């Protein structure tokens, strides 16, 4: 299942980076959660619906979208670890360029849980202000 799991996760990031948010969200289970590390406004656990609202806000904040490029992927069963880098230019001219580690759990070929580790100071400074 590891190769199939990698394919699901890589497909998710391809859809996300292309701005195909509905397709990306469709790759998540209905009860999926997305947890973000840290102690700032974007941190904590979000439901699929809450994550969807956050993602759709990216279009307004970043007219050219947010690209997330996987740099390394390791899978074992239904768990996929991804090292990644993002790049996006905000409408106000600021550049968001972060480094991540995602630990993603799948269930029946869909993303069930994501744990996102990132530079929270950079995220807060650029995305929250």
SVG drawing of the C-alpha trace seen along z (x, -y; Angstrom):
<svg xmlns="http://www.w3.org/2000/svg" viewBox="-18 -45 32 47">
<polyline fill="none" stroke="black" stroke-width="0.4" points="0.0,0.0 3.0,-2.3 3.3,-3.2 -0.5,-3.8 -0.4,-5.9 2.4,-8.0 0.4,-8.5 -2.6,-9.8 -0.5,-12.3 1.5,-13.5 -1.8,-13.9 -3.2,-15.9 -0.2,-18.3 -0.4,-18.6 -4.1,-19.5 -3.5,-22.0 -0.6,-23.7 -2.6,-23.9 -5.5,-25.7 -7.8,-22.7 -8.9,-22.9 -12.2,-20.9 -10.2,-18.0 -7.7,-18.2 -10.5,-18.2 -12.1,-15.3 -9.0,-13.2 -9.8,-13.6 -12.2,-11.5 -15.3,-13.3 -14.0,-13.2 -10.5,-14.2 -8.5,-16.5 -5.6,-18.8 -3.4,-19.8 -0.9,-22.7 2.0,-22.9 2.6,-26.0 0.7,-28.5 -0.6,-31.1 -3.8,-31.9 -3.4,-29.0 -2.4,-26.4 -4.5,-23.6 -6.8,-21.0 -9.2,-21.8 -12.0,-19.7 -12.1,-19.1 -14.7,-21.9 -12.6,-24.3 -9.5,-23.4 -11.4,-23.9 -12.4,-27.5 -8.8,-28.2 -7.6,-26.9 -10.1,-28.8 -8.9,-32.0 -5.5,-31.5 -6.9,-32.5 -7.8,-36.0 -4.5,-36.4 -2.2,-34.9 -3.5,-35.7 -1.0,-33.3 -1.6,-30.6 0.5,-28.7 2.8,-26.0 3.8,-23.2 6.7,-21.2 7.5,-17.8 11.2,-17.4 11.2,-13.9 8.5,-11.2 8.6,-8.1 5.7,-5.8 5.0,-2.8 1.5,-1.3 -1.1,-4.0 1.4,-6.6 3.3,-9.0 6.0,-11.4 6.6,-14.4 9.4,-17.0 8.2,-20.0 8.7,-23.7 6.1,-26.3 6.2,-29.4 3.5,-32.1 3.4,-35.8 0.8,-37.7 -1.3,-40.4 0.5,-42.9 3.9,-41.9 5.1,-39.8 6.6,-36.4 5.7,-33.3 8.4,-30.6 8.2,-27.9 9.7,-24.5 7.4,-21.7 7.2,-18.2 3.8,-16.6 2.9,-13.3 -0.2,-12.0 -2.4,-9.1 -4.7,-7.5 -7.8,-5.3 -9.3,-3.4 -7.2,-5.4 -8.1,-8.9 -6.3,-11.3 -7.7,-10.9 -5.3,-13.0 -2.5,-15.5 0.0,-16.8 1.9,-19.8 5.1,-21.0 6.5,-24.3 8.3,-27.5 5.5,-29.1 7.3,-32.4 7.6,-32.9 4.0,-31.8 2.7,-34.2 4.8,-37.2 3.8,-36.7 0.3,-35.3 -1.1,-36.8 0.9,-40.0"/>
</svg>
